[in-house]
Amino acid sequence: MPLRHAGVVHPAALAPAVLLEACSETRTRRSGPGGQHRNKTETAVVLLHRPTGVSAEASERRSQAENRAVAIARLRLKLAIEHRTPAGPEPSELWKSRCRGQALVVSASHDDFPALIAEALNQLVAGGVAMPRVAATLGVTTTQLLKLFQRSPQAWTALNRLRAEAGMPRLR
């Protein structure tokens, strides 16, 4: 159920394998803890999403496969925060599937989280950062919408940046 409005799928909503097809991957060495294995092999992974120019990397694990998985997760969240697509007139099927009444049920570590952040940010940009109006459009309470952003420091910072650009005070 990818986030799709006006025929456009937000890259944060793509499955990891599909997202990787649109990325350039660079493997390299990074310094730091991890012992001899880390310092002699290229386990760090840097992903560049070619269509948007957004990149993310991971180097803290000793395994290249583990670093790739972490880099994909970081890239999806970064895409959700930095890349905007058109907002639809109603919530996506993914959003609706995560709603229980007016509550939004998702963990920040779940694969759906970046797509939900992307959809909420798309709606906020389209709606002039009016939280109550956007929350109503998405079928959740304003508190639930705020709690979605509070689950991720990067998402919370992005929300406050949007508010500042609109001349609104920061949320604490």
C-alpha positions in Angstrom: 0.0 0.0 0.0 2.5 2.7 -1.0 1.7 6.4 -0.4 0.4 7.4 -3.8 -1.3 10.7 -4.7 -1.8 12.1 -8.2 0.0 9.0 -9.5 3.2 9.9 -7.6 4.6 7.4 -5.1 6.8 9.1 -2.4 10.2 7.4 -2.4 10.0 6.9 1.4 7.0 4.6 0.8 8.9 2.3 -1.6 10.0 -1.2 -0.6 13.7 -1.3 0.2 14.5 -3.4 -2.9 12.7 -1.0 -5.2 14.3 2.0 -3.4 17.8 0.5 -3.9 17.2 0.3 -7.6 17.0 4.1 -7.7 20.2 4.5 -5.6 23.9 4.5 -6.1 25.7 2.5 -3.5 29.3 3.2 -2.4 31.2 1.0 0.0 34.0 2.4 2.0 36.0 2.2 5.2 35.3 4.3 8.2 37.4 4.8 11.4 36.2 4.1 14.9 35.5 1.2 17.1 35.0 -2.3 15.7 38.3 -3.9 15.7 40.5 -5.2 13.0 37.7 -6.4 10.7 36.2 -3.0 10.5 39.4 -1.2 9.7 40.5 -3.7 7.0 37.3 -4.1 5.0 34.8 -1.8 3.3 31.8 -2.3 5.5 30.5 1.3 5.5 27.6 1.9 3.0 26.6 5.2 1.5 23.4 5.4 -0.5 22.5 8.2 -2.9 19.0 8.4 -4.1 19.7 9.5 -7.7 16.3 11.2 -8.5 16.4 13.5 -5.4 20.1 13.7 -4.5 19.3 12.7 -0.9 21.9 10.5 0.7 22.4 8.5 3.9 25.1 6.3 5.3 25.8 3.7 8.0 29.2 2.5 9.2 28.7 1.5 12.8 28.1 -2.2 12.2 30.9 -4.7 11.3 28.8 -6.2 8.6 28.2 -4.6 5.2 24.7 -6.1 5.0 23.7 -4.7 8.4 25.1 -1.3 7.4 23.1 -1.4 4.2 19.9 -2.1 6.1 20.6 0.8 8.5 21.5 3.1 5.6 18.2 2.2 3.8 16.2 3.0 7.0 18.0 6.3 7.4 17.5 7.1 3.7 13.8 6.5 3.9 13.4 8.8 6.8 15.6 11.5 5.3 13.6 11.3 2.0 10.4 11.6 4.1 11.7 14.7 5.7 13.4 16.4 2.8 11.4 15.4 -0.3 7.9 16.7 -1.0 5.3 15.2 -3.3 1.7 16.4 -4.0 -0.7 15.9 -1.1 -3.9 14.0 -1.8 -7.4 15.2 -0.9 -7.8 12.4 1.6 -5.5 10.0 3.5 -3.7 7.2 1.7 -4.7 3.6 2.2 -1.5 3.1 4.2 -2.5 6.0 6.5 -6.0 4.6 6.9 -4.7 1.1 7.7 -2.7 2.7 10.6 -5.6 4.5 12.2 -7.7 3.1 15.0 -10.5 5.6 15.5 -8.7 8.9 15.6 -5.5 7.4 16.9 -2.4 6.6 14.7 -0.7 3.4 15.6 2.9 3.0 14.4 6.4 2.8 16.0 9.2 4.9 14.8 11.2 1.7 14.0 8.4 0.3 11.8 8.9 0.2 8.0 5.7 2.3 7.5 6.9 5.2 9.7 8.9 7.2 7.0 5.9 7.0 4.6 3.5 8.3 7.3 5.9 11.1 8.1 6.2 12.0 4.4 2.4 12.0 4.1 1.9 14.2 7.1 4.6 16.6 6.0 3.1 16.7 2.4 -0.3 17.6 4.0 1.2 20.2 6.3 3.0 21.9 3.4 -0.2 21.9 1.3 -2.3 23.0 4.3 -0.2 26.0 5.4 1.1 24.1 8.5 -2.3 24.3 10.1 -2.1 21.3 12.4 -5.8 21.1 13.4 -7.0 21.3 9.7 -4.3 18.7 8.5 -5.2 16.4 11.4 -8.8 16.5 10.4 -8.0 15.8 6.8 -5.9 12.8 7.9 -8.6 11.6 10.3 -6.6 11.9 13.5 -6.6 14.3 16.4 -4.0 17.1 16.5 -2.4 15.4 19.5 -2.0 12.2 17.5 -0.4 14.1 14.7 2.0 15.8 17.1 2.9 12.5 18.7 3.8 11.0 15.3 6.4 13.7 14.9 7.6 13.3 18.5 8.6 9.7 17.8 11.6 10.9 15.8 14.0 13.7 16.6 14.6 14.3 12.9 10.9 14.5 12.2 10.3 16.8 15.1 13.0 19.2 13.9 11.5 19.1 10.4 8.1 20.0 11.8 9.6 22.9 13.8 11.4 24.1 10.7 8.2 24.2 8.7 6.5 26.1 11.5 9.4 28.6 11.6 9.2 29.1 7.8 5.4 29.9 8.3 6.2 32.4 11.1 4.8 30.1 13.8 6.4 29.5 17.2 8.5 26.3 17.8 6.9 23.4 19.6 8.7 22.1 22.6 
